[in-house]
């Protein structure tokens, strides 16, 4: 099977509509399995990088991120007309939820939306910001999130996605209860190794939450001091015209110039010449002789017309600049600087610059750097802030459940009823889902629901109490299905939660992530 041919929103043949509606009450008389499940635990983010990852997800990135889908649309037909074989492997069981009494979350059609539900955000293997749905679930250390396996682990690259965070109660780019950075993901080996969607679930341990204050633009000196102390911030490079570059650097702003050809270069005494910082590689920088100047040296401010006494020699070295970056920024950087990852998982890039003089008529590209810092405060543990849903396994089919999530994509006929920025819900009776061989999905259960893609990872909740906003997690949205071929999504499916699922959950629910210093 070619994993690139996968898609998480499947239009299924209309002739097999009845298959998606079959439901059965399954006996749970067998003894629970005592065998340990095949747990796959993978690290997501070192604690030293957690604040930087939280800072990466600015409000603008949260809004611009897109829901996670594969590369192409696939029309899949069922290879069986019978119901999927969702069956218990032991006695049913439940873990009680933590309460959420007295907390506000808004209403939709008289259903109180749970603040445990939110979005998981991550960066895919192509460097694009993506999201799915997810939910806080009860655990010993109040630090656990349930979502779909395909929303955390990339089976194409065989490693977790980068920059993973969970934002409970997400609403239109806001994080009212904080941002929770993923520390460890726990999945079933049959998903990570065999891409078996009967195990398309994941339990993610997260660090204590972080709340961001509105970011503030500062000068480079303030930015560097803030970052040296482990603060959250970002640098934004912007291409500008020559006049804007001149004005920016004359005020002490940081800038550089790219594409400086030999015909652009002049001597320092040329009328109107300006000194600019041009990036080079370390080997070339090492070979340059001459004095080392700082980018914001009191004597030499790049970009202004210099007095003769201030002229550095063309080609003189500038002090290297070392920046801490995220993993995504590290991998995306293709410049001549030196990249390094230390033993604690910190990513840095060292930039090397030399002085060049260019004329006003130069066609070189001018770039200025703006710097922003964000002050963060500790938000505490996830479960302490929003609670956690209970957990259930080996439950009979034919039960009423709610499912919550953030659908966003259009139906196959082009109609787009959801924005993806607000939480929605469905209510229905669980039944055995169709077999979808492309995903090895043979033991899914489904409910009628018009959710479109974007809801992936959202919870199926048994016995949901409207007053407390709690229930029992009985599944996570895996596939979004058009079961009758009318180009309208009408089913969402989940892997059946059995004894193996409980084993993965139990393992994850007892892991401690430690306190995150802010």
Buried (B, 14 or more C-beta within 10 A) or exposed (E): EEEEEBBBBBBBBEEBBEBBBBBEEBEBEEEBBEEEBBBBBBEBBEBBBBBBBBBBBBBEBBEEBBBBBBEEEBEBBBEBEEBBBBBBBBEBBBBEBBEBEEBEBEEEEEBBBBBBBBBBBBBBEEEEBBBBBBBBBBBEBBBBBBBBBBBBBBBBEEEBBBBBBBBBBBBEBEBBBBBBBBBBBBBBBBBBBBBBBBBBBBBBBBBBBBBBEEBEEBBBEBBBEBBEEEBBBBBEEEEBEBEBBBEBBBEBBBBBBEEBEEEBBBEBEEEEBBBBBBBBEBEEBEEBEEEEBEBBBEEBBBBBEBEEEBBBEBBBBBEBBBBBBBBBBBBEBEEBBBBEEEEEEBBBBBBBBBBBBBBEEBEBEBBBBBBBBBBBEBBBBBBBBBBBBBBBBBBBBBBEBBBBBBBBBEBBEEEEEBEBBBBBBBBBBBBBBBBBBBBBBBBBBBBBBBBBBBBBBBBBBBBBBBEBBBBBBBBBBBBBBBBBBBEBBBBBBBBBBBBBBBBBBBBBBEBEBEEBEB
